[in-house]
């Protein structure tokens, strides 16, 4: 809208100077005075275009500008959190032993620190790195500093998932939900926005006038949700959402908060590969693409499209064609119930 080429602007400026004055390129005082000004004005006009674009919410604008637009509507970007996992410690005789709080351990280039004693030999271990990175390691812990009589430490199950800082796409989608769905006096859209605002929630559905048994009943609201990875929600996250909604909702409704039900999706097919391409590599790329597809459709469609699965398969590098594609041993779309999300199970590719 505002952007203009530097040379066009300079020409326009020079055209306004009478021709009986010296305005030759590179040698005249007038030209040498106007050229830097034209360059600066062209840059400013380009900045004006960019800043105008940033005033309209989009997942593609810089983070700080999207944050400002969201804050106008009472929405803040969800912050990253630390993963907490179970640490179990044994002495040299294989007996459970206590360790000093704040002891630090390393595993897979990731550091965990003991923050709370659960019982003898068992501790809550908090990852020192923010985000989901801390959810994945498990196995033998190596002490950063010497601990007397320590035989071994084991990092076990996840107690509290670490969550990455909210991405622009998710933040933008929450903004659109709030702007496009009128929320007033505790209607279903209020419950949706309240659930989505809790850190760790990836998406939610609201069923008004539904009791705990799924039957319609006046004054009851059921909230079904998934975590930020579009998987079933943990009991801790369910409790967090319930407590938050209880704090902000109007008096009257009976609220239940539950996790979505994961429906396992198994996929088999035969493929024709370009000569020299590895079947294992192709299968792993297919799995990665399928996981992204399933995340993208979570709570958005009520079926898994076999045509879309076939399209994903054909877009895998090295795949020329496929045959006998099946989802859960069928050659048709797979239906999802209202409270179900698809969870990728076994993926098996053979060679045609």
C-alpha positions in Angstrom: 0.0 0.0 0.0 2.7 2.5 1.0 5.8 0.8 -0.3 7.5 2.5 -3.3 10.8 1.8 -5.1 13.6 4.1 -4.2 14.4 4.9 -7.8 10.8 5.8 -8.6 10.6 8.1 -5.6 13.9 9.8 -6.5 12.7 10.3 -10.1 9.5 11.9 -8.8 11.4 14.2 -6.6 13.8 15.2 -9.3 10.9 15.8 -11.7 9.7 18.5 -9.4 13.0 20.4 -9.7 13.1 22.9 -12.7 15.1 21.6 -15.6 17.2 24.8 -15.8 18.9 23.7 -12.6 21.7 21.1 -12.5 20.3 17.7 -11.3 22.6 15.3 -13.0 23.1 11.9 -11.4 26.1 11.6 -9.2 27.6 15.0 -9.8 25.0 17.7 -8.9 24.3 19.0 -5.5 20.6 18.6 -5.9 20.9 14.9 -6.9 23.3 14.2 -4.1 20.9 15.8 -1.6 17.8 14.1 -2.8 19.2 10.6 -3.2 19.7 9.8 0.5 16.3 11.4 1.3 14.6 9.1 -1.3 16.4 6.1 0.2 15.2 6.9 3.7 11.6 7.7 2.7 11.4 4.5 0.7 12.5 2.6 3.8 10.0 4.3 6.0 7.2 3.6 3.5 8.2 -0.1 3.5 8.1 -0.1 7.3 4.7 1.5 7.2 3.4 -1.4 5.1 4.9 -3.9 7.5 3.5 -2.3 10.6 0.1 -1.9 9.0 0.2 -5.7 8.4 1.2 -6.3 12.0 -1.9 -4.4 13.3 -4.2 -7.2 12.0 -4.0 -10.4 13.9 -2.4 -13.3 12.1 -0.4 -16.4 13.1 2.3 -15.2 10.8 3.0 -11.8 12.4 5.9 -11.5 15.0 5.1 -12.8 18.4 5.1 -9.5 20.2 2.5 -8.0 17.9 0.2 -10.9 18.2 0.6 -10.8 21.9 -0.5 -7.1 21.9 -3.6 -7.8 19.8 -4.6 -10.7 22.1 -4.1 -8.7 25.3 -6.6 -6.2 24.0 -9.2 -9.0 24.3 -8.0 -10.4 27.6 -6.0 -13.3 26.1 -2.4 -14.0 27.1 0.1 -16.4 25.6 0.4 -19.6 27.6 3.9 -19.8 29.2 6.2 -22.8 29.0 6.3 -25.1 32.1 8.8 -27.5 33.6 8.3 -31.3 33.4 8.3 -33.2 36.6 9.2 -36.9 36.7 9.6 -39.6 39.3 13.1 -40.3 40.5 13.9 -43.5 42.4 17.3 -43.8 44.2 19.1 -46.9 45.5 22.2 -47.3 47.6 25.1 -49.6 46.7 23.2 -52.6 48.3 20.1 -51.9 46.1 18.0 -50.5 49.0 16.0 -47.4 48.6 17.8 -44.3 49.9 17.2 -40.7 50.4 19.2 -38.0 48.6 19.6 -34.3 49.5 17.0 -32.0 48.0 18.2 -29.8 45.1 20.5 -32.7 44.0 21.1 -32.4 40.3 21.2 -35.3 37.8 21.9 -35.7 34.1 20.3 -37.9 31.5 20.4 -37.5 27.7 22.0 -34.1 28.0 19.1 -32.9 30.2 19.4 -31.9 33.8 16.8 -32.8 36.5 16.8 -31.5 40.1 15.2 -33.1 43.2 12.5 -30.7 44.4 10.3 -32.8 46.7 10.5 -36.0 48.7 7.5 -38.3 48.0 8.6 -41.2 50.3 11.9 -42.9 51.0 14.0 -43.1 47.9 11.3 -41.5 45.7 11.5 -37.8 44.6 9.9 -35.4 42.3 12.5 -34.5 39.7 12.0 -31.2 37.9 13.6 -30.6 34.5 15.8 -27.5 34.4 14.8 -26.9 30.8 11.4 -25.4 30.1 8.9 -27.2 27.8 8.1 -30.6 26.5 11.8 -31.6 26.2 11.7 -32.8 29.8 8.8 -35.2 29.2 10.8 -37.8 27.2 14.0 -39.0 28.9 13.9 -42.0 31.2 16.5 -44.4 32.5 19.7 -44.1 34.5 20.3 -40.7 36.2 23.9 -39.6 36.6 24.7 -37.3 39.6 26.2 -34.0 38.8 27.9 -33.9 42.2 29.0 -36.9 44.4 26.3 -38.3 46.7 27.6 -40.7 49.4 26.4 -44.3 49.2 24.4 -43.7 46.0 24.3 -46.8 43.9 22.0 -45.7 41.1 19.2 -43.3 40.3 16.4 -44.1 37.8 14.2 -41.5 36.1 10.7 -43.0 35.7 7.2 -41.9 34.9 6.1 -38.4 34.2 4.3 -36.8 37.1 3.5 -33.4 35.4 4.0 -32.8 31.7 6.2 -29.9 30.6 4.5 -27.7 28.1 6.1 -25.6 25.4 5.4 -21.9 25.1 2.2 -21.5 23.1 2.8 -21.2 19.4 1.3 -18.3 17.3 -1.1 -20.6 15.6 -2.7 -21.8 18.8 -2.8 -18.3 20.3 -4.4 -16.9 17.1 -7.0 -19.7 17.1 -8.0 -18.9 20.7 -8.3 -15.2 19.7 -10.6 -16.2 16.8 -12.7 -18.5 19.0 -13.3 -15.6 21.5 -14.0 -13.0 18.8 -16.3 -15.3 16.7 -18.2 -17.0 19.4 -20.3 -14.7 21.6 -19.7 -15.6 25.2 -22.2 -14.1 27.7 -23.4 -15.1 31.2 -21.9 -18.5 31.2 -23.1 -19.8 27.8 -21.2 -22.7 26.1 -18.7 -20.4 24.5 -17.7 -19.0 28.0 -16.9 -22.6 29.0 -15.0 -23.2 25.9 -12.9 -20.0 26.4 -12.3 -20.8 30.0 -11.1 -24.3 29.2 -8.8 -23.1 26.4 -7.2 -20.5 28.7 -5.8 -23.1 31.1 -2.1 -23.8 30.4 -1.7 -27.3 28.9 -5.1 -27.5 27.2 -4.8 -28.0 23.4 -8.5 -27.9 22.5 -11.9 -28.5 24.1 -15.6 -29.3 23.3 -18.5 -28.2 25.4 -21.8 -30.1 25.7 -24.4 -28.0 27.5 -27.2 -29.6 29.5 -25.4 -32.9 29.8 -25.0 -34.7 33.1 -22.2 -37.0 34.2 -23.8 -40.0 32.5 -24.0 -38.2 29.1 -27.7 -37.8 29.4 -29.3 -34.4 28.6 -30.3 -32.5 31.8 -30.9 -28.8 32.4 -28.3 -27.0 34.4 -25.4 -29.4 33.5 -22.3 -28.7 31.4 -19.8 -31.2 30.2 -16.3 -30.1 29.0 -14.3 -32.6 27.0 -10.6 -31.6 26.4 -7.2 -32.7 25.1 -3.8 -31.6 26.2 -1.4 -29.3 24.2 -0.1 -32.3 22.2 -3.7 -33.2 21.2 -3.6 -36.4 23.4 -5.9 -37.4 26.2 -5.6 -35.1 29.2 -4.0 -36.1 32.5 -5.9 -36.2 35.7 -3.9 -33.2 36.9 -4.9 -31.1 33.9 -8.5 -32.2 34.2 -8.4 -31.0 37.8 -6.8 -27.7 36.9 -9.5 -27.0 34.3 -12.3 -27.9 36.7 -11.0 -25.7 39.4 -10.5 -22.8 37.1 -14.0 -23.1 35.7 -15.5 -23.4 39.2 -13.7 -20.2 40.1 -15.0 -18.1 37.2 -18.4 -19.6 36.2 -21.8 -18.2 37.3 -23.6 -20.0 40.1 -26.1 -22.6 39.1 -24.6 -25.1 36.6 -23.2 -28.4 37.5 -19.9 -28.9 35.6 -18.0 -32.0 34.7 -14.6 -31.9 33.0 -13.3 -35.1 31.3 -10.6 -36.1 28.9 -11.3 -37.0 25.3 -11.3 -40.7 24.6 -8.4 -41.9 22.4 -9.4 -44.2 19.5 -6.5 -46.1 18.2 -5.9 -45.9 14.4 -3.9 -48.7 12.8 -2.8 -48.3 9.2 -1.5 -50.8 6.7 -0.6 -50.5 3.1 1.7 -51.7 0.3 3.8 -49.1 -1.5 5.9 -48.8 -4.6 9.2 -47.1 -3.9 11.6 -45.3 -6.1 14.6 -47.4 -6.6 17.2 -46.7 -3.9 14.7 -45.4 -1.3 14.6 -47.1 2.1 11.3 -48.6 3.3 12.0 -47.9 6.9 12.8 -44.2 6.2 9.6 -43.8 4.2 7.5 -45.4 7.0 9.0 -43.1 9.6 8.2 -40.0 7.5 4.7 -41.4 7.0 4.3 -41.8 10.7 5.4 -38.3 11.4 3.0 -36.9 8.8 0.2 -38.9 10.1 0.7 -37.6 13.6 0.6 -34.1 12.4 -2.6 -34.8 10.4 -4.3 -36.4 13.4 -3.4 -33.4 15.6 -4.7 -31.0 13.1 -8.1 -32.7 12.9 -8.6 -33.3 16.6 -12.1 -32.1 17.6 -12.6 -30.7 14.1 -13.9 -33.7 12.1 -16.0 -36.7 13.1 -14.1 -39.2 10.9 -10.7 -40.2 9.6 -10.5 -39.8 5.8 -8.9 -42.8 4.0 -8.5 -40.5 1.0 -6.6 -38.0 3.0 -4.4 -40.8 4.4 -3.7 -41.9 0.8 -2.8 -38.4 -0.1 -0.3 -38.1 2.8 1.2 -41.4 1.7 1.7 -40.3 -1.9 3.4 -37.1 -0.6 6.1 -39.1 1.2 9.4 -38.7 -0.6 10.2 -41.8 -2.7 6.7 -43.2 -2.7 5.4 -43.7 -6.3 2.1 -45.5 -5.6 0.2 -47.5 -3.0 -2.3 -50.3 -2.8 -4.4 -52.2 -0.2 -4.6 -49.1 2.1 -6.6 -50.0 5.2 -7.5 -48.1 8.4 -8.4 -50.5 11.3 -8.7 -53.3 8.8 -11.3 -51.5 6.6 -11.0 -49.7 3.3 -13.4 -46.9 4.3 -13.4 -43.8 6.5 -13.4 -44.4 10.2 -16.0 -42.6 12.3 -15.2 -40.8 15.5 -17.7 -40.3 18.3 -18.3 -36.8 19.8 -15.8 -37.3 22.6 -13.3 -39.3 20.6 -9.9 -38.3 19.2 -7.7 -40.4 16.9 -4.5 -41.8 18.3 -2.0 -43.3 16.0 -1.4 -47.0 16.7 0.5 -49.4 14.5 1.7 -48.3 11.0 2.8 -51.1 8.7 4.0 -50.6 5.1 5.0 -53.4 2.8 6.5 -53.3 -0.7 4.3 -53.9 -3.8 
